[in-house]
Amino acid sequence: MIINTKEISNIYIYNGGTDLRNHTNGLCKIIKRNFNLDAKDKSLYVFFNTAKTLMKSIYWDGSGFWLISKKMELGFNINYDNERKLATIDEDTFEWLMQGSAEKLEIENLKTQSVNPNVSFAE
């Protein structure tokens, strides 16, 4: 079985570096504490390490969590600004990221919301 992107309500991408040694429980805590969102809300959440060479995504399908990881040797072509933000991307952009073929993704040009700057992303 693969994830049916048509069932995903939102795809969120975080523009700051995250400690990706976190697995399901750690990422769920980050989603709750920093974004004030519920990891089981049928949204897919995308995180990157500081070097932008590793991406982890987490998604609740109603019966369990999917944890998707991708390592890019040359890194992901994502432009961060200095302010921590959570952006919404569409399913095509997510698929391009998974294929490693996304054009430069300008996070600051996407629909964003600020996140809690006082909480660490290194759970």
Disulfide bonds with the S-S distance in Angstrom:
none
